[in-house]
Amino acid sequence: MTDDLLYESRDGIGRITLNRPAARNALTFAMYERLADLCAQIGADPAMRALVITGAGEKAFAAGTDINQFRTFATPDEAIAYEARIDRVLGALEKCRVPVVAAIAGACTGGGAAIAAACDIRIAQANARFGFPIARTLGNCLSMSNYARLAALIGAARTKEVIFTARLVEAEEAQRIGLVSEVLPDHAALMARAEELAALLATHAPLTLRATKEALRRLREAAPLPDDEDLILSCYMSRDFREGMDAFLNKRAPEWTGT
């Protein structure tokens, strides 16, 4: 796994690269854990001032969780543990002491879109596409915290429309609805702007940035989230989820039965 997620730091700025370009940077469980560990490591280092997260190449920021990670799911506990893992990793990203910039090119879907949503600033290349096409692919669902995070960014009505239609939001629309703050014409411009933003953030008062980031996180979490285990199990333990996985891996259209 050592090369699947790359990390370097220079001048108080950390850089994480999701590095599985042949798999559109789809995340393994080990990559998720490494991401959480790095967020904790960076947060504990007073010399660090900003973090940039990106995907290798121009085809994808990250195309979600690697489907092979789901193939062994057999019990309710495994389904609950998966969503709990994702919540813990994204929580570590949100709680990271420094501001996090997501530099997004290409597909940013599923777990990749969830990571981007948990970052503080999102900028995109013109070829970026965002979404959670799970109603078309696997037939699973998001955790309650991921629904809340997405709704906080784009609103409940648009969250439902995007997930129900399983469409991908193009970069221009993403900027218009506030999902990203800037759209850059090509990959070189994207990465140059990410570095420029991180360098700017590194010169600003770290306590102000930290307090603002944490205050907004607390505001979103002020109301306790309802339980979601019944929703998770209704999807992950279903025949449809097995059908979705098989159809995805065999490149055919799934036949949904609602069971």
N, C-alpha and C positions, 0 to 999 in steps of 0.2 A: 504493500500500500504506500510505501514511502514516497513514491513519485506521483501519487494520485492527487495529492494536495500539497502545493508548494508554498513555502513561507520564507520571506526575507524582510529585513528591516534596515533602514538607513535614515539617519538624521531625524530620528523620532517618529518615523512613519513606517508602519507595517504594511506588507503586501501579501495577500493570500490569493493564490491562483488555483481554482478547481481544474485539475489537469488530467482529464480523460477525454481528449478531443474526439477520439475514434468512437466514443459512446456518448457524444454530445455533452460531456462532462456530467453525466448522470452520477448521482452520489451513492456510494456504498455506506453501510453503517459505520465502517471504520473512518470514512471521510467526515461523516457527521460528528463523530466523537473527537476527531482531530480538530475540527473547527471549534467545538466547545472548549477544548483544552487551550487552544491558541487565544481565544477570547479572554479566558481567565489569566493566561500568562501575560498578555498585553496589558490587561487591566491592572495587574499587580506591579507593573514596571513603571515607575514615575517618570522615566525618560521618554515614554511613548506618548505621542500627542494626537495621532490619527491613524486610521486603518483604511486600506482600499481592498475590496474584494472583487475579483473578476473571474472570468472563465478563460481557459486556454483557447486561442483561435477566435475566429469571427462567427462561427456557426451557432454557438450556444454559450450563454452564461451558465446555465445548467438545465438539463431537460428532466428535472425531477429525480426521484429515487430510482436507482437501477431496479428494474422489474424482477430481476433474479433474487433480490433480497426478500421478495414476498413468497417465493415458491415453496418455502418450508412452513408457511403459516398453516397451523392445523387446530390451534386451540384459541378460545377467547382471550386467554392471558397474553398470547403472542400479539394479537391485534391491539389490545389495550397498551401493551408495552411499546409497540411501535409508535403510536401517536404520542405516548408519554415521552419517548426518546426525542421525537421531533420538537415537542413543546419545550423540553429541557434545553436542547441545543439552541433553539431560537430565543429562549429566555436568556441564555448566556450571551448571545449576540446583542440583544437589547440592553442587557445590564453591563456590557463592556464599558469601561470608564471613558474611553476615547470615542470621538465621533467616527462613524463608519460610513464610507462612501462605496456604493455599489456601482461598478462600471459595467454596463450591460450591453452585450452584442448578441444578436441572433436570438435563439429560443430561450425564453426564461419562463419555464412552465413547472407546474406541480411544486415539488420541494424546492426547486430553484427559484420560483416566484415567491415562495414563502420566505426564503432567505433574503431575497431582495426587499420584500415588504418589511422585514425586521431591521433593515439598515436605516440609517438616519437621513442620508441623501442618496437619491438614485439618479444617475445620468445614463443616457442610452445612445447607442449608435443607431443610425437611421434604419437599419435592418432588424432592430429588436422587435420581438413579439412576446406578449405576456399573456398568461392565462393558466387556468386549471381545467384542462379538457377531460376531466375524470368521468363526466356523464357520457362521453363518447368512447373512452378507452377502457378503464378498469372497473368502473362502477363502484368505487369506494367513496369516501367522504373526507372532509377536513375535520380537525379537532375544533372544539368550541373557541379556543384561543386564536386559531388561525382564521376562523370566520370573523371573529371580533376585530382582529388586526386588519383584515382586508376591508371590512365594512368601515372601519375608521379612516381608511385611506380614500376609498371611492364611493362610500355610501352603501346602504343595504340594498336599495333597488338595483343599482348597477352591479353589485356583487351577485345577486340572483340572476340577472340577465346574462352576465359573463359565464357563470357556471352552468346555468340551464342550457344555454346555446352551445356551450363548449367551444366558443370561438376564441381566437387569439387577438388581443388588442395590439394594433400596430403602434409604432413609436410616436407618430404624430398625435394620435388620439390619446395615448398614454400621457403625453405632455399636457394636452388640453384638459384632461380630467384630473391632473395633479398627481398621477402615479409616478412620473419622472419630472425633474425640474428642467432638464436640458436635453436636446437631441443634437448629436454631432454627426457630421456627414460620413466619416469613415473611421476605421479602427485606430489609426494613428492619432486622429483628432480626439477620439474618445479617451485614449489612454493619456494623452498629453493633458487634457482637461482634468482627468481624475488626479493626476499628479499635482496640477496647479491648485485644485481645490484642497487636496490634503495638505499641501504646503501652506496655503492660506490659513486653514484651520489650526495648523501647528503653531502659528504666530499669535493666536487669540488666547484670551484668558481661559485656562483649562478648567478652573472652578466654575466659571459662568457656563461653559459648554456642558460640563458634567451636570450641574444643577438643572439646566434647561432640559437636557435629555432625560434625566431621572424624573423630573416633575411631570413631563408629558407621559412617561411610561406609567407613573402612579395614577395619573388622571384616567388613563384608559383602563387600568385595573382596579379603579376605585370600587366598582360594583362587582361582587363575586360572580364568577361565571357559573351558569347552570351546569349540572352534570351532563356528560355527553357519552357515557359508556354504552348506553342502549343504542344510540345512533351509530357509533363506531362498530359495534357488534352486528347490527342489522345489515351493514354493508360488507364488512370483512369476512363474516362467517357465512355469507350467502352463496348460493349457486351462481349468481350473476358475477360475483367477484372472481370465482374460479374460471368462469366462461370468459370474462374480460381478459384475464391474464393469458389464457390459452390462445384467444383470438389475437392478442397483441403480439405474442411471441411467434405465432404462425402467420402473421400478416394477413389476417382475414377480418371481416366485419363480425362483431359479436352479435349473438342472438339473445337479447334480454328477455327474461321471463318475469322479473319482479319477485323472484324467490331466492 
